[in-house]
Amino acid sequence: SIELGADTLLVDEDTCATNFMVRDNKMMELVASDKEPITPFVRVIRSLYESQGVSSVLVIGGLGDYFDVADHVLLMDSYGCQDVTAHAKEIVARSGSDSAKLQ
């Protein structure tokens, strides 16, 4: 879709392959990055925006690794939407950022 000019990607975590979305530290230690043919989206999402102007909207229910690279984090609760970006960034600050590992 990017090759056809799309400037926004819509991604639903539940319908994506796990290894497309993220690769945990244990797997990165076991399988060298040059042996893994799939680059997880979490590693390229920020550069995709910065270099090509492609925004991404993700529906996530289980991958807090994306808090590090998110500009906005919205929480759906009882059919209402809340901006929880500040809280998500606090969680990243407390638990330590994985951004260095994502580069």
N, C-alpha and C positions, 0 to 999 in steps of 0.2 A: 504494500500500500504506500510506503514511503516513496518508492520509485515512481509511482503514479501521481505523486504530489500531495499525499496526505500530510497534514501538519499536526494531527492529533491521533494518538493511538488509544483505544479503549481496551482494557485488559481485565478479565475476570479470573482471579487466582484459581477459583474452583474448576475452571475449564482448561487450565494450562498444565503442561507437564512440569513437575517439580524441578527438574534439572534446567528447565528454561527460566524459571523464576529465581532460583537461588541455589547455591552450593555451600553446604556448611563447612566449618573449619576442619572437621574430621575427614571429610571426603577430599578437601583440598590438600590435606596432609598425605592422604593415602594415594591419590591419583594426581600426578603432576599436571599442571595446567596445559603443558604442551601435548599431553596424552588425552585430554578431554576436548572433544570436538565442539561442544556447545558452550558458548559464553553466556553465563546467567544474565538475565535482563537487568538485575540489580546492579551489575557491574558497568553497564553501558547506558542506563537510563539518563543519567545526568549529562554525559557527554553528547548523547543524542540531541538533547535540548540545546546545549551550549554551542555545538558545532553545526547543527542542521535546523535548529528552531522547531524541532518536533516535540510537542508536549505529550504527556502520557497521563491518562486518568485510569487509576487502578482500583478495583474492588478487591479488598484484601480482608481476610478474616483470621489469618494465622501466621503472617510473615512480618513481624516487627522490624526485620532488617531494612525494610523500605523507609522506616522513620528517618534514617540517616540522610536519605536523598530526597525526601519529600519537601515540597514548598508549603503544602497545605495538607492537613490531616483532618478529615471530617468523619464524625461518628454518627451512624444512624441508630436511633434509640426510640422505640415505640412510634415509628413512622415520622419521627422528627430528626432534623439534621443539626448537629452541633459542631462548631469549630473547636477541635481539641489539639490544634497544632502545638500550642505552648506546652501542653501536658506531654505530648509525644516527644518533644525535644527535651523536656526534663527527664523523661525515662531514658533517652539516649545518653544524656549527661551522667545520670546515675549509674547506668550499666556499662558505660564505655562505648565509644563509637566503633563501629566496624568499618568506617570509611577508609581507613588506611589499608585494610585487607581487601576492600572492593576495588582499589585502583589497579 
